[in-house]
Amino acid sequence: MTDVLLQSAILRVLARWGALPETDLVRWIPPVQAAIYGPGVLQDMVDAGLVTVRNVGDERVVKLTDQGRAQAGASQTL
């Protein structure tokens, strides 16, 4: 189970940029959340339909889905 604050931070960053290489994404999330970022985080979010992940060259690119955009918007209004 992914930490809700970490997931929210990732969604907020992707709501701004749409898609980012994973290394850039980790740089944009707050240091507290970046410290707990691990390999299962994106898989949990893919399984929930919030993001897609694809390999481009030697990077994994994370892209926000429509469902993820809707959840990012909902979390910002709280």
C-alpha positions as CSV (number, residue, x, y, z in Angstrom):
1,M,0.0,0.0,0.0
2,T,1.4,3.3,-1.1
3,D,1.6,6.2,1.4
4,V,-1.3,8.6,0.5
5,L,0.8,11.7,0.9
6,L,3.4,10.3,-1.5
7,Q,0.7,9.4,-4.0
8,S,-0.8,12.9,-3.7
9,A,2.6,14.5,-4.2
10,I,3.2,12.5,-7.4
11,L,-0.2,13.3,-8.7
12,R,0.3,17.0,-8.1
13,V,3.6,17.1,-9.9
14,L,2.1,15.1,-12.9
15,A,-1.0,17.4,-13.0
16,R,1.4,20.2,-13.7
17,W,3.7,18.5,-16.2
18,G,1.5,15.6,-17.6
19,A,4.4,13.2,-18.1
20,L,8.0,13.1,-16.7
21,P,10.9,10.7,-16.6
22,E,10.9,8.9,-13.3
23,T,14.2,10.6,-12.2
24,D,12.7,14.1,-12.8
25,L,9.5,13.1,-11.0
26,V,11.4,12.1,-7.9
27,R,13.3,15.4,-7.9
28,W,10.0,17.4,-8.0
29,I,8.3,15.7,-5.1
30,P,9.0,17.1,-1.6
31,P,12.1,15.6,0.1
32,V,10.0,13.9,2.8
33,Q,8.1,12.0,0.2
34,A,11.1,11.4,-2.0
35,A,12.8,9.7,1.0
36,I,10.0,7.0,1.1
37,Y,9.8,6.6,-2.6
38,G,10.4,3.0,-3.6
39,P,9.9,0.6,-6.6
40,G,6.4,-0.4,-5.7
41,V,5.0,3.1,-5.6
42,L,4.4,3.5,-9.3
43,Q,3.2,-0.1,-9.7
44,D,0.5,0.6,-7.1
45,M,-0.5,3.7,-9.0
46,V,-0.6,1.9,-12.3
47,D,-2.7,-0.8,-10.7
48,A,-5.1,1.9,-9.5
49,G,-5.3,3.4,-13.0
50,L,-3.8,6.7,-11.9
51,V,-0.6,6.7,-14.1
52,T,1.0,4.7,-17.0
53,V,4.7,3.9,-17.1
54,R,6.6,3.1,-20.2
55,N,10.2,2.7,-21.0
56,V,11.7,5.3,-23.4
57,G,15.4,4.6,-24.0
58,D,16.9,4.0,-20.6
59,E,14.3,6.0,-18.7
60,R,10.9,5.1,-17.3
61,V,8.4,7.8,-18.3
62,V,5.4,8.3,-16.0
63,K,2.2,9.8,-17.5
64,L,-0.9,10.9,-15.7
65,T,-4.2,9.2,-16.8
66,D,-7.6,10.9,-16.9
67,Q,-8.4,9.1,-13.6
68,G,-5.2,10.3,-12.1
69,R,-5.9,13.9,-13.2
70,A,-9.4,13.7,-11.6
71,Q,-7.9,12.4,-8.4
72,A,-5.2,15.1,-8.4
73,G,-7.9,17.8,-8.8
74,A,-9.9,16.3,-6.0
75,S,-7.0,16.2,-3.6
76,Q,-6.1,19.8,-4.3
77,T,-9.6,21.0,-3.2
78,L,-9.4,19.3,0.2
